[in-house]
Amino acid sequence: MTSIADPPDDRKTRTPERPWIAAIREVLDRPLTSYHILLGATGLLLVLGLLMVLSASSVLSLNANGNSYTIFVRQLIWVGVGLPMAYVASRMTPRHFRMLAYIALLGAVILLVLTYVPGLGKGVKGNNNWLTLGGPLQIQPSEFAKLALVMWCADLYARKQKLLTQWKHLLVPMVPVCGLIIALVVGQHDLGTSLVLMAIMIGMIWVVGAPTRLFVATIVVVGAIASYFVTTASHRMDRVTSFMNPFADPTAIGWQAYHSFYALSTGGWWGVGIGNSRQKWGNLPEAHTDFIFSVIGEELGLFGSLTVLALFLTLAYAGCRIATRNTEPFVRYAAAGITVWIMAQTLVNLGAVIGLLPIVGIPLPLLSYGGSALLPTLIAIGMLLSFAKVEPGAQAALKETRRSRFGWLPSRRTR
């Protein structure tokens, strides 16, 4: 018998949990959930990317090389190179990444500087951001600078963990170093990559818990700098004015946006079918790189487009989960920085494709053609997989999985 003063019995008042909710909660509570979600989403995006690169580039590849599969084979080679690098990164420990942080940053700066050397730097479509390594091999150093910047910022803030309550340690030397790299990229006339680097810088300041006024001030300053570079270049201003009304001049400056919208609008619910895109026949520039999402929308329809969005949201969830479940500062900052980088680049690309942002010319991670963008992204995914394995309980779960996979290893329960 209970009195009014007695606390209520939770077992009597608690609403029974639905079975499917309980099942989802059980899966999410497993130690290796982040690892499996990240691995699955990345694998699906890579497979879809290869399929769509083959479809979107077949006509261009046939006209340029006499073979419909040339561009696809190159992308397949890049994936073949990137996957072992991602595997190696997934086997490394946070200590290894911290040891490589300053080396990676120095290497990125040197490569960026080399693009200004005559004979080594190469301009492509107005951007002097390519570095020739001999023969047909060339890379875009600014793509590797994104990964290097995340690693270095995470290590810097981890070292300064006890000093981050002071604003000067939040900004120095982080902002000057980031400013140097961004300036080198802006000097290459690559505003799109510069915006992603700025997003990484702002994201890292937010992740470490900067005061609101400092965070807002940083955004205002970065926005003012970006506006300055846009207004001082006529071709960038043309992109902005075209973004405001792409149908004003659909045969010239608005051509790419117009045909991107047309591709998306003709896809319907289920698309016209893989390989049946009409816009890839020369109407849509960069169909296999910056505007591959337009071909996805045309060939796979709204269903395929929403599937891609769902996979990127899953990737973002996995990155945030890894960052919040780990206690080591470097792991938290690096995981959050990688997530900010990939999601910022995704948003800028998709925003341009669907007309919400000006066209700045950056690829869609894991889907667009190009090894320079794919390799650092896969290495970053490998880092996240490494961090997922140091979540609470993950190591014990991995050992148990190995024991159950190899029957001759004794299980912990049978010891």
Salt bridges, closest charged atoms under 4 A:
ASP9 OD1 - ARG11 NE 3.37
GLU17 OE2 - ARG25 NE 2.96
GLU143 OE1 - LYS146 NZ 2.86
ASP155 OD1 - ARG98 NE 2.73
ASP155 OD2 - ARG159 NE 2.70
GLU286 OE2 - LYS125 NZ 1.78
GLU299 OE2 - LYS280 NZ 3.78
GLU391 OE1 - ARG325 NE 2.73
GLU400 OE1 - ARG403 NH1 3.80
